[in-house]
């Protein structure tokens, strides 16, 4: 029998994930502070609810995709939160990016109410989420994962069960840390090519075909070369995830010198352009310092498959 889900958090990422569920004929009840986001999903077949408790009571299971642990806790355990509506034996699937301590603490709150938790952050970018081709990193009980695997596979092309709750938080933070390091490195590489007199479009393609290539270069460098920077992910979110990585490094005794330097660069980027600026604008720091833009024709303003 197909499971039904409440979906709370219909931003750049969550809206696409919820739409993928609807395309696979899952029953989805949605909640978001943005009425236009709700309207978009209702037009695809979702049912609107006024708060997370109402949505959870209707569906019996809930998925969240939210910007911070503070918001996740409010949606889960607030006065009209999921725990007020989910039945005992229901499942909370948390697709937000959290630190390990945060997801363990929130899962314990759910467990006291008889609610099981799967952490399921995703990686790959908004454009892959829109096509249902993003990757899920799962932490939780194996049998619970299998129970909800059809829904996870409706949203994600690949999924990896990493271990118990808390495991997915660690690997998700690692993947994001690498992405931000790669982004700064890609900007420096393009600037070196520019100052060395190379054609930037040709340099982009040469790097793609080289041992120095990365997923971030293949994708986000295109938005830099276009000048839109529009990755759908902000400086504030990057700093949140880098903060998680640095905290894990301290807790686990793992020196993270490179991540610390990149965190400092993103702090500088936030001061220059604001926390709501796209994370790819971190490369604009270099453009402004040198006094030249990294632009080339033929690259898209938004990523598409």
Short mmCIF file of the C-alpha atoms (twelve columns), coordinates in Angstrom:
data_MODEL
# 
_entry.id   MODEL 
# 
loop_
_atom_site.group_PDB 
_atom_site.id 
_atom_site.type_symbol 
_atom_site.label_atom_id 
_atom_site.label_alt_id 
_atom_site.label_comp_id 
_atom_site.label_asym_id 
_atom_site.label_seq_id 
_atom_site.Cartn_x 
_atom_site.Cartn_y 
_atom_site.Cartn_z 
_atom_site.pdbx_PDB_model_num 
ATOM 1   C CA . UNK A 1   0.000  0.000  0.000   1 
ATOM 2   C CA . UNK A 2   1.340  3.442  -0.945  1 
ATOM 3   C CA . UNK A 3   2.186  5.587  2.074   1 
ATOM 4   C CA . UNK A 4   0.765  9.095  2.420   1 
ATOM 5   C CA . UNK A 5   2.945  11.982 3.580   1 
ATOM 6   C CA . UNK A 6   2.704  15.440 5.010   1 
ATOM 7   C CA . UNK A 7   5.428  17.626 3.476   1 
ATOM 8   C CA . UNK A 8   6.518  20.713 5.371   1 
ATOM 9   C CA . UNK A 9   9.001  23.118 3.748   1 
ATOM 10  C CA . UNK A 10  8.437  23.934 0.082   1 
ATOM 11  C CA . UNK A 11  11.476 26.073 -0.682  1 
ATOM 12  C CA . UNK A 12  13.907 25.678 -3.584  1 
ATOM 13  C CA . UNK A 13  14.644 22.081 -2.581  1 
ATOM 14  C CA . UNK A 14  11.539 20.914 -0.739  1 
ATOM 15  C CA . UNK A 15  9.119  22.110 -3.389  1 
ATOM 16  C CA . UNK A 16  10.853 19.979 -6.003  1 
ATOM 17  C CA . UNK A 17  11.001 16.933 -3.727  1 
ATOM 18  C CA . UNK A 18  7.289  17.189 -2.925  1 
ATOM 19  C CA . UNK A 19  6.505  17.572 -6.632  1 
ATOM 20  C CA . UNK A 20  8.401  14.351 -7.350  1 
ATOM 21  C CA . UNK A 21  6.207  12.498 -4.852  1 
ATOM 22  C CA . UNK A 22  3.095  13.841 -6.544  1 
ATOM 23  C CA . UNK A 23  4.365  12.784 -9.965  1 
ATOM 24  C CA . UNK A 24  4.620  9.225  -8.603  1 
ATOM 25  C CA . UNK A 25  1.008  9.377  -7.340  1 
ATOM 26  C CA . UNK A 26  1.733  9.628  -3.614  1 
ATOM 27  C CA . UNK A 27  -0.876 11.387 -1.501  1 
ATOM 28  C CA . UNK A 28  0.823  14.551 -0.225  1 
ATOM 29  C CA . UNK A 29  -0.468 17.180 2.217   1 
ATOM 30  C CA . UNK A 30  1.611  20.358 2.216   1 
ATOM 31  C CA . UNK A 31  2.389  23.217 4.595   1 
ATOM 32  C CA . UNK A 32  4.586  26.258 4.026   1 
ATOM 33  C CA . UNK A 33  4.708  29.869 5.163   1 
ATOM 34  C CA . UNK A 34  4.713  30.952 1.509   1 
ATOM 35  C CA . UNK A 35  1.167  30.659 0.105   1 
ATOM 36  C CA . UNK A 36  2.473  30.718 -3.468  1 
ATOM 37  C CA . UNK A 37  4.626  27.664 -2.769  1 
ATOM 38  C CA . UNK A 38  1.554  25.874 -1.421  1 
ATOM 39  C CA . UNK A 39  -0.476 26.920 -4.468  1 
ATOM 40  C CA . UNK A 40  2.131  25.473 -6.830  1 
ATOM 41  C CA . UNK A 41  1.944  22.082 -5.129  1 
ATOM 42  C CA . UNK A 42  -1.859 22.114 -4.868  1 
ATOM 43  C CA . UNK A 43  -1.951 22.693 -8.628  1 
ATOM 44  C CA . UNK A 44  -0.002 19.429 -8.966  1 
ATOM 45  C CA . UNK A 45  -2.460 17.512 -6.790  1 
ATOM 46  C CA . UNK A 46  -1.389 18.157 -3.197  1 
ATOM 47  C CA . UNK A 47  -3.798 18.950 -0.372  1 
ATOM 48  C CA . UNK A 48  -3.134 22.113 1.652   1 
ATOM 49  C CA . UNK A 49  -3.175 22.108 5.456   1 
ATOM 50  C CA . UNK A 50  -3.022 25.041 7.848   1 
ATOM 51  C CA . UNK A 51  -0.263 23.693 10.115  1 
ATOM 52  C CA . UNK A 52  2.100  20.705 10.501  1 
ATOM 53  C CA . UNK A 53  -0.116 18.964 13.094  1 
ATOM 54  C CA . UNK A 54  -3.117 18.974 10.771  1 
ATOM 55  C CA . UNK A 55  -1.049 17.735 7.841   1 
ATOM 56  C CA . UNK A 56  0.543  14.959 9.902   1 
ATOM 57  C CA . UNK A 57  -2.785 13.779 11.278  1 
ATOM 58  C CA . UNK A 58  -4.168 13.539 7.758   1 
ATOM 59  C CA . UNK A 59  -1.184 11.680 6.293   1 
ATOM 60  C CA . UNK A 60  0.172  9.553  9.147   1 
ATOM 61  C CA . UNK A 61  3.795  10.212 8.113   1 
ATOM 62  C CA . UNK A 62  5.685  13.461 7.653   1 
ATOM 63  C CA . UNK A 63  8.625  14.784 5.637   1 
ATOM 64  C CA . UNK A 64  10.406 18.028 6.455   1 
ATOM 65  C CA . UNK A 65  12.876 20.042 4.370   1 
ATOM 66  C CA . UNK A 66  13.746 23.137 6.377   1 
ATOM 67  C CA . UNK A 67  16.537 25.733 6.612   1 
ATOM 68  C CA . UNK A 68  17.880 25.146 10.140  1 
ATOM 69  C CA . UNK A 69  17.701 22.873 13.198  1 
ATOM 70  C CA . UNK A 70  15.828 25.641 15.028  1 
ATOM 71  C CA . UNK A 71  13.079 25.623 12.410  1 
ATOM 72  C CA . UNK A 72  13.040 21.816 12.333  1 
ATOM 73  C CA . UNK A 73  12.509 21.710 16.094  1 
ATOM 74  C CA . UNK A 74  9.684  24.255 15.919  1 
ATOM 75  C CA . UNK A 75  7.943  22.302 13.142  1 
ATOM 76  C CA . UNK A 76  8.437  18.999 14.953  1 
ATOM 77  C CA . UNK A 77  7.700  19.888 18.569  1 
ATOM 78  C CA . UNK A 78  5.939  23.267 18.532  1 
ATOM 79  C CA . UNK A 79  2.316  23.828 19.649  1 
ATOM 80  C CA . UNK A 80  0.995  22.935 16.175  1 
ATOM 81  C CA . UNK A 81  3.931  20.700 15.347  1 
ATOM 82  C CA . UNK A 82  4.149  17.276 13.822  1 
ATOM 83  C CA . UNK A 83  4.217  15.495 17.154  1 
ATOM 84  C CA . UNK A 84  0.758  16.891 17.879  1 
ATOM 85  C CA . UNK A 85  -0.614 15.175 14.770  1 
ATOM 86  C CA . UNK A 86  1.455  12.102 13.943  1 
ATOM 87  C CA . UNK A 87  -0.022 8.858  15.273  1 
ATOM 88  C CA . UNK A 88  2.068  6.454  17.325  1 
ATOM 89  C CA . UNK A 89  3.953  4.284  14.845  1 
ATOM 90  C CA . UNK A 90  4.124  7.105  12.300  1 
ATOM 91  C CA . UNK A 91  7.403  8.168  10.732  1 
ATOM 92  C CA . UNK A 92  9.161  11.516 10.551  1 
ATOM 93  C CA . UNK A 93  11.558 11.773 7.581   1 
ATOM 94  C CA . UNK A 94  13.912 14.726 8.081   1 
ATOM 95  C CA . UNK A 95  15.443 15.874 4.790   1 
ATOM 96  C CA . UNK A 96  16.976 19.070 6.193   1 
ATOM 97  C CA . UNK A 97  20.712 19.329 6.825   1 
ATOM 98  C CA . UNK A 98  21.445 19.057 10.556  1 
ATOM 99  C CA . UNK A 99  24.411 18.421 12.775  1 
ATOM 100 C CA . UNK A 100 24.609 14.961 14.317  1 
ATOM 101 C CA . UNK A 101 23.787 16.180 17.821  1 
ATOM 102 C CA . UNK A 102 20.738 18.061 16.557  1 
ATOM 103 C CA . UNK A 103 19.173 15.130 14.704  1 
ATOM 104 C CA . UNK A 104 19.856 12.749 17.592  1 
ATOM 105 C CA . UNK A 105 18.161 15.141 20.016  1 
ATOM 106 C CA . UNK A 106 15.154 15.706 17.766  1 
ATOM 107 C CA . UNK A 107 14.796 11.979 17.040  1 
ATOM 108 C CA . UNK A 108 14.723 11.363 20.808  1 
ATOM 109 C CA . UNK A 109 11.846 13.851 21.151  1 
ATOM 110 C CA . UNK A 110 9.952  11.981 18.446  1 
ATOM 111 C CA . UNK A 111 10.688 8.601  20.005  1 
ATOM 112 C CA . UNK A 112 9.081  9.682  23.286  1 
ATOM 113 C CA . UNK A 113 5.837  10.116 21.330  1 
ATOM 114 C CA . UNK A 114 6.156  6.730  19.616  1 
ATOM 115 C CA . UNK A 115 7.323  8.282  16.338  1 
ATOM 116 C CA . UNK A 116 10.168 6.696  14.344  1 
ATOM 117 C CA . UNK A 117 12.739 8.872  12.591  1 
ATOM 118 C CA . UNK A 118 14.628 8.569  9.330   1 
ATOM 119 C CA . UNK A 119 17.150 11.283 8.533   1 
ATOM 120 C CA . UNK A 120 17.339 11.723 4.802   1 
ATOM 121 C CA . UNK A 121 19.307 14.790 3.702   1 
ATOM 122 C CA . UNK A 122 19.916 15.050 -0.023  1 
ATOM 123 C CA . UNK A 123 22.886 16.106 -2.117  1 
ATOM 124 C CA . UNK A 124 23.417 17.149 -5.726  1 
ATOM 125 C CA . UNK A 125 21.667 20.485 -6.089  1 
ATOM 126 C CA . UNK A 126 18.234 21.937 -6.770  1 
ATOM 127 C CA . UNK A 127 18.386 21.169 -10.499 1 
ATOM 128 C CA . UNK A 128 18.760 17.433 -9.769  1 
ATOM 129 C CA . UNK A 129 15.933 17.586 -7.226  1 
ATOM 130 C CA . UNK A 130 13.691 19.108 -9.896  1 
ATOM 131 C CA . UNK A 131 14.330 16.087 -12.130 1 
ATOM 132 C CA . UNK A 132 14.005 13.495 -9.340  1 
ATOM 133 C CA . UNK A 133 17.705 12.660 -9.782  1 
ATOM 134 C CA . UNK A 134 19.157 13.900 -6.517  1 
ATOM 135 C CA . UNK A 135 20.909 11.571 -4.047  1 
ATOM 136 C CA . UNK A 136 19.565 10.700 -0.584  1 
ATOM 137 C CA . UNK A 137 21.823 10.011 2.394   1 
ATOM 138 C CA . UNK A 138 19.819 7.995  4.900   1 
ATOM 139 C CA . UNK A 139 20.302 7.344  8.601   1 
ATOM 140 C CA . UNK A 140 17.996 5.072  10.586  1 
ATOM 141 C CA . UNK A 141 16.670 1.571  11.015  1 
ATOM 142 C CA . UNK A 142 17.036 -0.644 7.962   1 
ATOM 143 C CA . UNK A 143 13.472 -1.974 8.091   1 
ATOM 144 C CA . UNK A 144 12.103 1.562  8.387   1 
ATOM 145 C CA . UNK A 145 14.187 2.583  5.390   1 
ATOM 146 C CA . UNK A 146 12.711 -0.264 3.351   1 
ATOM 147 C CA . UNK A 147 9.187  0.736  4.422   1 
ATOM 148 C CA . UNK A 148 9.656  4.256  3.048   1 
ATOM 149 C CA . UNK A 149 12.034 3.395  0.252   1 
ATOM 150 C CA . UNK A 150 9.367  3.793  -2.472  1 
ATOM 151 C CA . UNK A 151 8.871  7.421  -1.453  1 
ATOM 152 C CA . UNK A 152 12.599 8.063  -1.168  1 
ATOM 153 C CA . UNK A 153 13.151 6.549  -4.612  1 
ATOM 154 C CA . UNK A 154 10.313 8.664  -6.026  1 
ATOM 155 C CA . UNK A 155 12.278 11.751 -4.990  1 
ATOM 156 C CA . UNK A 156 15.851 10.540 -5.427  1 
ATOM 157 C CA . UNK A 157 17.683 8.547  -8.098  1 
ATOM 158 C CA . UNK A 158 20.136 7.100  -5.564  1 
ATOM 159 C CA . UNK A 159 20.001 6.483  -1.824  1 
ATOM 160 C CA . UNK A 160 22.636 5.264  0.610   1 
ATOM 161 C CA . UNK A 161 21.775 3.855  4.034   1 
ATOM 162 C CA . UNK A 162 24.725 5.109  6.069   1 
ATOM 163 C CA . UNK A 163 23.895 3.556  9.450   1 
ATOM 164 C CA . UNK A 164 21.794 4.580  12.456  1 
ATOM 165 C CA . UNK A 165 20.292 8.035  12.934  1 
ATOM 166 C CA . UNK A 166 23.152 10.542 13.046  1 
ATOM 167 C CA . UNK A 167 25.197 8.811  10.353  1 
ATOM 168 C CA . UNK A 168 23.606 10.672 7.457   1 
ATOM 169 C CA . UNK A 169 24.218 14.016 9.168   1 
ATOM 170 C CA . UNK A 170 27.950 13.292 9.212   1 
ATOM 171 C CA . UNK A 171 28.239 12.304 5.547   1 
ATOM 172 C CA . UNK A 172 25.951 15.154 4.393   1 
ATOM 173 C CA . UNK A 173 28.084 17.718 6.202   1 
ATOM 174 C CA . UNK A 174 31.190 16.138 4.652   1 
ATOM 175 C CA . UNK A 175 29.745 16.376 1.130   1 
ATOM 176 C CA . UNK A 176 28.732 20.007 1.618   1 
ATOM 177 C CA . UNK A 177 32.114 20.883 3.115   1 
ATOM 178 C CA . UNK A 178 33.790 19.430 0.025   1 
ATOM 179 C CA . UNK A 179 31.420 21.329 -2.263  1 
ATOM 180 C CA . UNK A 180 32.281 24.700 -0.717  1 
ATOM 181 C CA . UNK A 181 36.006 23.935 -0.851  1 
ATOM 182 C CA . UNK A 182 35.646 22.939 -4.509  1 
ATOM 183 C CA . UNK A 183 33.676 26.121 -5.244  1 
ATOM 184 C CA . UNK A 184 36.399 28.390 -3.887  1 
ATOM 185 C CA . UNK A 185 39.015 26.345 -5.753  1 
ATOM 186 C CA . UNK A 186 37.052 26.533 -9.018  1 
ATOM 187 C CA . UNK A 187 36.865 30.315 -8.709  1 
ATOM 188 C CA . UNK A 188 40.616 30.559 -8.204  1 
ATOM 189 C CA . UNK A 189 41.219 28.253 -11.175 1 
ATOM 190 C CA . UNK A 190 39.016 30.331 -13.473 1 
ATOM 191 C CA . UNK A 191 40.668 33.549 -12.322 1 
ATOM 192 C CA . UNK A 192 44.102 32.085 -13.008 1 
ATOM 193 C CA . UNK A 193 42.913 31.114 -16.487 1 
ATOM 194 C CA . UNK A 194 41.485 34.599 -17.059 1 
ATOM 195 C CA . UNK A 195 44.634 36.380 -15.929 1 
ATOM 196 C CA . UNK A 196 46.729 33.965 -17.967 1 
ATOM 197 C CA . UNK A 197 44.964 35.108 -21.127 1 
ATOM 198 C CA . UNK A 198 42.959 31.924 -21.779 1 
ATOM 199 C CA . UNK A 199 39.522 31.748 -23.340 1 
ATOM 200 C CA . UNK A 200 37.339 31.003 -20.293 1 
ATOM 201 C CA . UNK A 201 34.833 28.814 -22.136 1 
ATOM 202 C CA . UNK A 202 37.633 26.668 -23.510 1 
ATOM 203 C CA . UNK A 203 39.296 26.599 -20.086 1 
ATOM 204 C CA . UNK A 204 36.030 25.440 -18.507 1 
ATOM 205 C CA . UNK A 205 35.712 22.521 -20.922 1 
ATOM 206 C CA . UNK A 206 39.386 21.593 -20.605 1 
ATOM 207 C CA . UNK A 207 39.060 21.383 -16.806 1 
ATOM 208 C CA . UNK A 208 35.926 19.234 -17.165 1 
ATOM 209 C CA . UNK A 209 37.992 16.767 -19.213 1 
ATOM 210 C CA . UNK A 210 40.921 16.835 -16.800 1 
ATOM 211 C CA . UNK A 211 42.066 15.225 -13.567 1 
ATOM 212 C CA . UNK A 212 41.251 18.523 -11.835 1 
ATOM 213 C CA . UNK A 213 37.529 18.290 -12.585 1 
ATOM 214 C CA . UNK A 214 34.813 18.256 -9.907  1 
ATOM 215 C CA . UNK A 215 31.026 18.084 -9.840  1 
ATOM 216 C CA . UNK A 216 31.004 21.648 -8.516  1 
ATOM 217 C CA . UNK A 217 33.137 22.892 -11.395 1 
ATOM 218 C CA . UNK A 218 30.918 21.152 -13.938 1 
ATOM 219 C CA . UNK A 219 27.786 22.739 -12.497 1 
ATOM 220 C CA . UNK A 220 28.405 25.918 -10.504 1 
ATOM 221 C CA . UNK A 221 31.216 27.257 -12.665 1 
ATOM 222 C CA . UNK A 222 28.642 27.566 -15.458 1 
ATOM 223 C CA . UNK A 223 26.583 29.984 -13.342 1 
ATOM 224 C CA . UNK A 224 29.702 32.020 -12.543 1 
ATOM 225 C CA . UNK A 225 30.616 32.244 -16.225 1 
ATOM 226 C CA . UNK A 226 27.042 33.303 -17.033 1 
ATOM 227 C CA . UNK A 227 27.062 35.906 -14.250 1 
ATOM 228 C CA . UNK A 228 23.739 34.879 -12.682 1 
ATOM 229 C CA . UNK A 229 25.330 32.927 -9.801  1 
ATOM 230 C CA . UNK A 230 21.805 31.503 -9.324  1 
ATOM 231 C CA . UNK A 231 22.409 28.173 -7.576  1 
ATOM 232 C CA . UNK A 232 19.385 28.412 -5.267  1 
ATOM 233 C CA . UNK A 233 21.571 28.098 -2.153  1 
ATOM 234 C CA . UNK A 234 22.618 31.017 0.043   1 
ATOM 235 C CA . UNK A 235 25.705 32.214 1.896   1 
ATOM 236 C CA . UNK A 236 23.871 31.720 5.192   1 
ATOM 237 C CA . UNK A 237 23.143 28.075 4.371   1 
ATOM 238 C CA . UNK A 238 26.765 27.515 3.366   1 
ATOM 239 C CA . UNK A 239 27.970 28.982 6.661   1 
ATOM 240 C CA . UNK A 240 25.492 26.853 8.587   1 
ATOM 241 C CA . UNK A 241 26.851 23.685 6.980   1 
ATOM 242 C CA . UNK A 242 30.492 24.739 7.351   1 
ATOM 243 C CA . UNK A 243 29.766 25.415 11.024  1 
ATOM 244 C CA . UNK A 244 28.492 21.870 11.396  1 
ATOM 245 C CA . UNK A 245 31.658 20.548 9.732   1 
ATOM 246 C CA . UNK A 246 33.986 22.545 11.981  1 
ATOM 247 C CA . UNK A 247 32.071 21.443 15.081  1 
ATOM 248 C CA . UNK A 248 32.349 17.808 14.002  1 
ATOM 249 C CA . UNK A 249 36.052 18.282 13.389  1 
ATOM 250 C CA . UNK A 250 36.497 19.488 16.953  1 
ATOM 251 C CA . UNK A 251 34.319 16.706 18.380  1 
ATOM 252 C CA . UNK A 252 35.986 13.938 16.369  1 
ATOM 253 C CA . UNK A 253 39.554 15.209 16.685  1 
ATOM 254 C CA . UNK A 254 39.889 15.731 12.919  1 
ATOM 255 C CA . UNK A 255 41.892 18.845 11.914  1 
ATOM 256 C CA . UNK A 256 40.050 20.784 9.205   1 
ATOM 257 C CA . UNK A 257 42.500 23.497 8.198   1 
ATOM 258 C CA . UNK A 258 41.174 23.872 4.657   1 
ATOM 259 C CA . UNK A 259 37.524 23.951 5.769   1 
ATOM 260 C CA . UNK A 260 38.412 26.584 8.373   1 
ATOM 261 C CA . UNK A 261 39.953 28.796 5.699   1 
ATOM 262 C CA . UNK A 262 36.937 28.355 3.421   1 
ATOM 263 C CA . UNK A 263 34.617 29.190 6.319   1 
ATOM 264 C CA . UNK A 264 36.535 32.454 6.817   1 
ATOM 265 C CA . UNK A 265 36.170 33.243 3.106   1 
ATOM 266 C CA . UNK A 266 32.402 32.686 3.306   1 
ATOM 267 C CA . UNK A 267 32.214 34.933 6.376   1 
ATOM 268 C CA . UNK A 268 33.898 37.595 4.252   1 
ATOM 269 C CA . UNK A 269 31.419 36.903 1.440   1 
ATOM 270 C CA . UNK A 270 28.480 37.350 3.777   1 
ATOM 271 C CA . UNK A 271 29.844 40.667 5.007   1 
ATOM 272 C CA . UNK A 272 30.286 41.843 1.427   1 
ATOM 273 C CA . UNK A 273 27.060 40.630 -0.187  1 
ATOM 274 C CA . UNK A 274 24.700 39.545 2.616   1 
ATOM 275 C CA . UNK A 275 23.593 36.181 3.913   1 
ATOM 276 C CA . UNK A 276 20.858 35.880 1.283   1 
ATOM 277 C CA . UNK A 277 23.344 36.140 -1.596  1 
ATOM 278 C CA . UNK A 278 23.859 32.954 -3.587  1 
ATOM 279 C CA . UNK A 279 26.741 30.852 -2.306  1 
ATOM 280 C CA . UNK A 280 28.340 30.949 -5.767  1 
ATOM 281 C CA . UNK A 281 28.852 34.695 -5.300  1 
ATOM 282 C CA . UNK A 282 31.777 33.757 -3.080  1 
ATOM 283 C CA . UNK A 283 33.762 33.891 -6.340  1 
ATOM 284 C CA . UNK A 284 32.734 37.544 -6.722  1 
ATOM 285 C CA . UNK A 285 35.125 38.337 -3.871  1 
ATOM 286 C CA . UNK A 286 37.954 37.340 -6.179  1 
ATOM 287 C CA . UNK A 287 36.431 39.180 -9.135  1 
ATOM 288 C CA . UNK A 288 36.125 42.357 -7.073  1 
ATOM 289 C CA . UNK A 289 39.664 42.031 -5.711  1 
ATOM 290 C CA . UNK A 290 41.194 41.597 -9.155  1 
ATOM 291 C CA . UNK A 291 38.807 44.036 -10.827 1 
ATOM 292 C CA . UNK A 292 37.652 41.709 -13.582 1 
ATOM 293 C CA . UNK A 293 34.620 39.496 -14.193 1 
ATOM 294 C CA . UNK A 294 34.737 35.799 -15.036 1 
ATOM 295 C CA . UNK A 295 32.337 35.677 -17.989 1 
ATOM 296 C CA . UNK A 296 32.037 33.626 -21.143 1 
ATOM 297 C CA . UNK A 297 29.227 33.192 -23.692 1 
ATOM 298 C CA . UNK A 298 27.114 30.061 -23.980 1 
ATOM 299 C CA . UNK A 299 26.557 29.251 -20.308 1 
ATOM 300 C CA . UNK A 300 23.103 29.072 -18.652 1 
ATOM 301 C CA . UNK A 301 21.625 31.378 -16.009 1 
ATOM 302 C CA . UNK A 302 20.169 28.327 -14.243 1 
ATOM 303 C CA . UNK A 303 21.267 24.721 -14.226 1 
ATOM 304 C CA . UNK A 304 19.250 22.322 -16.305 1 
ATOM 305 C CA . UNK A 305 19.655 18.641 -17.107 1 
# 
